[in-house]
C-alpha cells in the first residue's frame, strides 16, 4: 500500500462532457415546449423564459466563481486541502460517504470557513492518473473517514 500514501493533487477543469449533456437537455426541452405550445405568442413567451433562465444561471455562476474549487489535494497523512479560484487555500474535511464510479465521482467537503462544497467530477475533469488515484483514496479511505 505504499502507493496509497502518496498525496493526490487534482487540478479541476471544466468538463466538456457535462457541458454537452446540459446543452443537449436544454435543446430537447426547448424543442418539446416549442411543439407543445399552440400559438406564436406562447412560443415567444417560452423563448423569453428560456433566455431569462440562461441569464439567471450565468449571473449565479459569476457570483460564485471566486469561491469555486480549482484544485483538491489529499495529503499523505489523510488531510484534505482545497484551492479556490480566488487563490485561497483552505483545509477541508470529507462529509458523508463519497459516490465513486468509473466515470463519475461525487463527494462533499467542508472547508475551514464552514462552507460546504459538493465536488462533482466526471472523467474528463482532470488528468487520468490523479483522477484514478483520487478514486482509490475515496474508495479505501473515504468510507471509513466519513463515518
N, C-alpha and C positions, 0 to 999 in steps of 0.2 A: 504494500500500500504506500510505498514511498512516493509515487506519482500523485497520490491523493493529497499529500501535504503541500504541494506546490501551490502558490497563490494563483488565483484566476482573475485576470483583468479583462473585462469585456467592454469594449467601446461600442456603444449602441448607436446604430444608424437607422434611418427611415426604411421601413420595409416596403419595397415596391410591390410585393405580392399583396400585402394588406391594402395598399392604395388602389390596386386594380380591383380587388374584391369589393371594396366600398363604392368605388365609382360605378362598377357594373350593377351593384344592387340599387344605387340611386337611379341609374338609367332605366332599369327594368321597372322600378316602381313609378317613375315618371311616365313611362310608356303605358303602363296599366291605368294610371289615373287619366291620362290623355284619352284613351279609348273609352273609359267608363263615363266620362263627363259628357253631357248631351250637347251643349251649345258652346259657341266661341267665348262668350263671357266667362263661363265657368272654367274654360281652359286657360284663359288669361289669368284668372284668379289663382288657379293651380300653379301656373308658371311663376306668378309673383310670390306665392307661398314658398315654393322651392327655392327661389332666389333669396328670400328672407332667411330661410333655413341655412343656406350656404354662408350668407353674411354672418349670421349668429355664430355658426361653427368656427369661421375664420377669426372672428373677434375673440371668442373664448380661447382659441389656440394662441393668439397673440398675447392675451393677458397672462396666460400661464406658461408661456415659452421660457421665461427666465428660471422657472422652478423645475423645468423638465430635466430628467436624468439623461446624461450623455455617457456616463461610464459607471460600471458596477465592479467593485473589487472584493473578492473573497480572499482574505489573507490566510496564510498557512496556519495561524493559531485560531482560525474559525471566525474572526471578526468580519463584518460587512462594512465597506466604505463606499459611499456614492459621491459622484461629482455631478453638480448641476450645471446647466447651460450658463448661468451667471458666474461660474468659476468657484463657487463654494464647495468645499469638500467636507462631508459630514459622515459621522459614524451612524450606522443603522443596525436595526435588529429585524430578523426574519419573523413575520407574523403568519400564523396558520400553517397549513400543510401545502407545499407547492404542488402545482399540477405540471407534470413533466411528461412530454411525449416527444417523438422524433421530430415533428415539425412545429410544435408549439410548446412554449414553457410560460407558465404564469405563476408569479409569486408576489407577495406583498412585503414591503419594507417600511418600518417606522424609523424616520431619521431622528437625530438627537434633538431637533427643534420641535418634535411632536407631529410632524406631517407624515401622512401615510401615502406611499406611492405604490400603485399597482404596476408591476413590471410585466408587460406582455411582450414576449419575444417570439418572432417567427424565425424560421431557419435562415432567412436572408437578412436578418437584422445585424448580424455580427459575423466575423470571420469563423471559419469552421472549427478550428482547433479550440479556441476559448469557449465556443458555443458548446462543444461536446464536453469539455471539462466542467463547465458550469452545470450542465445537466447531471453529470455524475455526482458532483458535490451536492446538488439539491436532492438527488435520489438517496444517496447514502447518509448524508449528514442532516439534510433539511428536515426530514420527518422526525428525527429524534430531537433536533434542536428546537423545532417549533412546538413541541409538546410541553 
